Amino acid sequence: MGKFNKGASTNLIHIISDCLFSLLAFELALLSSCTFNYREAGTFALECISGTKHGSNPTVFYLVITIVFTVIYLLASKESRLYNVTTFFYTDRIIRLISRSFFIAFAVEAVLIFYIGGVRLSGGFYILYLIYMYFFMIASAFLVRYTIKKNKRYSLRTLFVGDIKEYDKFLKFMQKGNSNINLVGYVSEWPTSEEGYLGSLENLEHIIHEQGIDQVYMLNSNGKGIDFQYYLNLCVEMGVTFRLVMCEYVKQFAYSYVSSIGTYPVITWHTVSLNVGSRALKRIMDIFGSLVGIILSSPVMLLTAIAIKLDSPGPVIFKQERVGQNGRHFFMYKFRSMCKDAEAMKAKLAKQNEMAGGFMFKMHDDPRITKVGRFIRKTSIDELPQFFNVLLGSMSLVGTRPPTLDEVDKYERNHWRRMSIKPGITGMWQVSGRSSVKNFDEIVQLDTEYIDKWSIFLDIRILLLTVVKVFKRDGAC
C-alpha cells in the first residue's frame, strides 16, 4: 500500500476529538478530586496541593497517567475499527466497541502501574477520570458523526456512474458509516433519455470540468462491455479520485476481504473459514490426537493384524488411493476388511449400490467383507491405521470423507466444495447417521455445513460424538 493511503479510511476527526475529550476529562477529574478532597478529607488520598505522596508536582504525574490511558485506548479503538469511516454506526455496536477499548486501556494501565511499583495513585482522581472518560468517549463518537453528516462544506464532490437503482443499497451502506460525500449527481453508462442523469460516460470529462468533481464512483455490476481501465486513466490523468465498486454476484456462503500486493489492489473471495491461525491450531490438535490414538490403540491394532492374517489371505493393511484437499491424491490406510480381490468385484456389485446417484458405494450385506472384516467395520477398528494418515498430514481427525478416484469422476461442480479442506477420520456425516444417510447431496450439505461453521469446539464435539457412536455401534456397517 502506498505511503499516502495508509490511513485513507481512518477518521482523523474522531481521533482528535477523543484526545480533546480525554484532556477535558483530565481537567475535570483533577478539579473535582481537589474540591472533593477539601470537603471530604481522608476519604481519598489525593495530595494535589502538597504533593507529599507524588513528588513535587502531582499534576504532572496524573497527566502522564492520562496520556498513557489515552494512547492505549486510541490503539485499541484503531484495532477494533472504531475509527474506520466505513464501520456501520449502530448505537449498540459503537458503545460496545468503546467499552471494549476502554476496558483494555484500563486493564493494561493497571498492569503497568502494578509492575512499576511504588506508585500511590489517588482513587479520587482516577475514578473520576475513568467516569468522565467513558461517557466523554461515547459523546465524542456521536458528536463527530453528527458533525460529519451535517457538514457538507468540506466533503468531496462526487459522481456516481451507473444505474441509479443499483446505487440504492450502496448509498444505504455508505450512510451507515461515517464517510461523507457531496453527491453531485449520476452519470449513465450509456446514452439515455431518463431523468436524473447529468449525462453519460461519453461526456464524463466534460461533466467533471463543469461540476468541479473530486471523485468518481463506478459500479461494476455486470460489466456491460465497459472499458474500466480507460475511465480510470482518464480520472487519474485529471487528478480525480476513481473508485471501482465491485458488486458482482457472489453466493452468500462466500467471504471476502480487500488487500494489496505492492501497488496491486486484490479482492479475495473464499468459502473456507480456516485462516492461518485456525489451520495451525487444527494441525496441532491432529498431531497430538493422532499420537495419543496410535499409543492407546496399538494393542488393539496388533491383535487385529493377527486376526486378519489368520482369517483370510492377503495383506493386513489395505492401501487405497483417495482424493484429498482440492483434488490432491494420497494413499489412505485401513485394516483390510474385504477379500483380496474386492476392488475387482466392485464393478459387478454396482447395481446393488444403496447410495443414490452413484457418487459413493455403500452396500449393507456386501459379500466382499470377511468375518473379521465385518466385526472391525462394526466397531470402526478398521479405521485405526488412519491415525498415521493424520500424523503424516494427508488427513485430519475431523473433516470430510475422502472419496475414491472413480467417485470423484462423477462429481458435479458443487460437489467439489466438500473437498476444499483435508478429509477426516470422522466428520459431520459420520455423527449424523453414517450408513443411514443414503442421499449424496445430503452428505455434501453436511460436509459444507461443517466447513462453514468450523471451530475447534465443533471438532471436539464431533470427536466426542464419534466415540459415543463407536461404543454404541450406531450407524456403522
Buried (B, 14 or more C-beta within 10 A) or exposed (E): EEEEEEEEBBBEBBBEBBBEBBBBBBBBBBEBBBEBBEEEEEEBBBBBEEBEBBEEEBBEBBBEBBBBBBBBBBBBBBEBEBBBBEBEBEEEEBBEBBEBBBEBBBEBBEEBBEEEEEEEBBEBBBEBBBBBBBEBBBEBBEBBBEBBEEEEEEBBBBBBBBBBEBBEEBEEEBBEBBBBBBBBBBBBBEEEEEEEBBBBBEEBBEBBEEBEBBBBBBBBBEEEEBEEEEBBEBBEEBEBBBBBBEBEEEEEEEEEEEEEEEEEEEEEEEBBBBEEEBBEBBBEBBBEBBEEBBEEBEEEBEEBBEBBBEBBEBEBEBEEEBBBBEEEEBEBBBBBBBBBEBEEEBEEBEEEBEBEEEBBBBBEEBEBBBEBBBBBBBBBBBBBBBBBBBBEBBBBBBBBBBBBEEBBEEBEEEBBBBBBBBBBBBBBBBBBBBBEBBEBEBBBBBBBBBBEEBEEEBBBEBBEBBEEBBEEEBBBB
